[in-house]
Amino acid sequence: MNRILILLLITILTVSCSKSRSDPKRVAVARAGNVFLYHDQIPRMIPPGTSPADSAAIVHNYINRWARKEFLRQKAQENLSADLKIEIDNQLEETRSNLVIYQYQRQMMLERMDTILTEAELEQYYLDNQESFMLNSNIIKALFIKLPAETPNISRIRLLARSNEQEDLQELESYCYQFADKFDDFNEKWVPFNRLSVELPQDIPNEES
């Protein structure tokens, strides 16, 4: 893996010059504008037994997608109006506050509850304190994959996405890092629904259905 990344570092970083400097304590593998992508930021996405050539292709595709996305983000940041930037900052802060409050309330609830409480008692506690669990925006757990229409073997990806087997999930990750425009797995944590909705081609009229 390290050999692959070093080769990519040579081929990607030497094509551009800039006064911006990377963190000398970390290994930079790519740069988009003044933003660097470091070795420790790349997910562990190479399944065991993958050939060196396939491993290099997987990592290279991931870096290319990162660079395109980062350049687009920088371009959008440059061209957004001041009012829109303020609106986005406000939305991000509200979402962050909602998640912090939710996690704090959940932690406090767990700390105060005795471990021998029955399901009925837990349900009653929730019914008696529903206002404490209300969020200002919807949250979701999901696996989100965005693929180009011409992606090969899309049916295979659908099958892997429905599987709970670890080997299938590793194959899915490897496949998505090669072909997916977007791949987010937040099945284990709650995230704001609007993080997902901005990626959808059309609005969802009823987020709670």
C-alpha positions in Angstrom: 0.0 0.0 0.0 2.8 2.5 0.9 4.6 1.8 -2.3 1.5 2.5 -4.3 0.9 5.8 -2.5 4.5 6.9 -3.0 4.2 6.3 -6.7 1.0 8.2 -6.8 2.6 11.0 -4.8 5.3 11.3 -7.5 2.9 11.3 -10.4 0.3 13.6 -8.9 2.2 16.2 -6.9 4.9 16.9 -9.4 2.5 18.2 -12.1 1.8 21.5 -10.3 3.8 24.1 -8.5 2.6 26.4 -5.7 3.8 28.3 -2.8 1.5 26.4 -0.5 3.3 23.7 1.6 2.0 20.4 3.0 2.4 19.3 6.6 6.0 18.0 6.9 4.9 15.5 9.5 2.4 13.8 7.1 2.7 12.2 3.7 0.8 14.2 1.1 -0.5 12.2 -1.9 -2.4 14.9 -3.8 -3.3 18.5 -3.9 -6.2 20.5 -5.2 -5.5 24.2 -5.2 -4.0 24.9 -1.7 -5.6 21.8 -0.1 -3.6 18.7 0.4 -4.8 15.1 0.7 -2.7 13.1 3.1 -2.0 9.4 3.3 -3.7 9.0 6.7 -7.0 10.5 5.2 -7.4 7.8 2.6 -9.7 5.0 3.8 -8.4 1.5 4.2 -10.2 0.3 1.1 -7.9 -2.4 -0.4 -9.4 -5.9 0.1 -6.9 -8.6 1.1 -5.5 -10.4 -1.9 -5.9 -7.5 -4.3 -3.2 -7.3 -6.9 -0.7 -4.3 -6.9 -2.1 -3.1 -10.2 -5.7 -3.2 -9.0 -4.7 -1.6 -5.7 -3.1 1.2 -7.5 -6.2 1.7 -9.7 -8.5 1.8 -6.6 -6.4 4.4 -4.8 -5.8 6.5 -7.9 -9.5 6.6 -8.7 -10.2 7.7 -5.1 -7.6 10.5 -5.3 -9.0 11.7 -8.7 -12.6 11.9 -7.2 -11.3 13.7 -4.2 -9.5 16.3 -6.4 -12.5 16.9 -8.6 -14.7 17.4 -5.6 -12.3 19.7 -3.8 -11.8 21.8 -6.9 -15.6 22.1 -7.3 -15.9 23.0 -3.6 -13.3 25.7 -3.9 -14.9 27.1 -7.1 -18.3 27.2 -5.4 -16.8 28.9 -2.4 -15.3 31.6 -4.6 -18.6 32.2 -6.5 -21.2 32.0 -3.7 -22.7 35.3 -2.7 -22.1 36.6 0.8 -25.7 36.0 1.7 -25.6 32.4 0.6 -22.4 31.8 2.6 -24.0 33.2 5.7 -27.1 31.0 5.1 -25.0 27.9 4.7 -23.0 28.7 7.9 -26.2 29.1 9.8 -27.6 25.8 8.5 -24.4 24.0 9.5 -24.4 25.5 12.9 -28.0 24.6 13.5 -27.4 21.1 12.4 -24.4 20.8 14.6 -26.3 22.1 17.6 -29.1 19.7 17.0 -26.8 16.7 16.9 -24.8 17.9 20.0 -28.0 18.3 21.9 -29.3 14.9 20.8 -26.1 13.1 21.8 -26.0 15.0 25.1 -29.6 14.1 26.0 -29.1 10.5 25.0 -26.0 10.3 27.2 -27.7 11.9 30.2 -30.7 9.5 29.8 -28.4 6.5 29.7 -26.4 7.7 32.8 -29.6 8.3 34.8 -31.3 5.0 33.9 -30.7 1.9 36.0 -29.6 -1.0 33.9 -32.5 -3.2 35.2 -35.2 -1.0 33.8 -37.8 -2.9 31.8 -38.8 -2.1 28.2 -42.1 -0.8 29.5 -40.3 1.6 31.9 -38.1 2.9 29.2 -41.0 3.5 26.9 -42.9 5.3 29.7 -39.8 7.5 30.3 -39.7 8.4 26.7 -43.5 9.2 26.6 -43.1 11.4 29.7 -40.1 13.3 28.2 -40.8 13.5 24.5 -40.0 17.2 24.3 -36.5 16.4 25.4 -36.0 14.2 22.4 -37.3 16.6 19.7 -34.9 17.7 17.0 -35.3 20.8 14.8 -34.4 18.8 11.7 -34.6 15.2 10.6 -31.7 12.7 11.0 -31.0 9.5 9.2 -28.9 6.3 9.1 -28.1 5.1 5.6 -25.8 3.7 3.0 -25.6 6.2 0.1 -24.0 5.3 -3.2 -24.1 7.6 -6.3 -23.0 5.9 -9.5 -22.6 7.0 -13.2 -25.3 5.4 -15.4 -22.7 3.6 -17.4 -21.1 1.8 -14.3 -20.6 -1.9 -15.0 -22.3 -4.5 -12.9 -24.7 -2.2 -11.1 -26.9 -5.1 -10.3 -23.9 -6.6 -8.4 -23.6 -3.4 -6.4 -27.3 -3.5 -5.4 -26.8 -7.1 -4.2 -23.7 -6.3 -2.2 -25.4 -3.2 -0.6 -28.2 -5.4 0.8 -25.8 -7.9 2.3 -24.6 -7.9 5.9 -21.6 -10.2 5.2 -18.3 -8.5 6.0 -16.7 -9.9 2.8 -19.5 -8.4 0.7 -19.2 -5.1 2.4 -15.4 -5.0 1.6 -16.1 -5.9 -2.0 -18.8 -3.1 -2.1 -16.3 -0.5 -0.7 -13.6 -1.5 -3.2 -16.1 -1.4 -6.1 -17.4 2.0 -5.0 -14.0 3.5 -4.6 -13.3 2.6 -8.2 -16.5 3.7 -9.8 -18.8 5.7 -7.5 -19.1 9.5 -7.7 -20.2 9.4 -4.0 -20.0 6.7 -1.4 -21.0 7.3 2.3 -21.7 4.7 4.8 -23.3 6.1 7.9 -25.3 3.1 9.0 -23.7 3.3 12.5 -24.4 6.9 13.2 -27.1 9.5 12.8 -26.5 12.3 10.3 -28.6 15.3 9.2 -31.1 14.3 6.5 -30.1 17.4 4.5 -26.6 15.9 4.1 -28.2 13.2 2.0 -31.0 15.2 0.4 -28.5 17.6 -1.4 -27.2 14.6 -3.3 -30.6 13.5 -4.6 -31.8 14.5 -8.1 -35.2 15.6 -6.7 -36.7 16.8 -3.4 -38.3 14.3 -1.1 -41.7 15.8 -0.1 -42.1 13.7 3.0 -38.8 13.0 4.8 -40.5 11.0 7.5 -42.1 8.3 5.3 
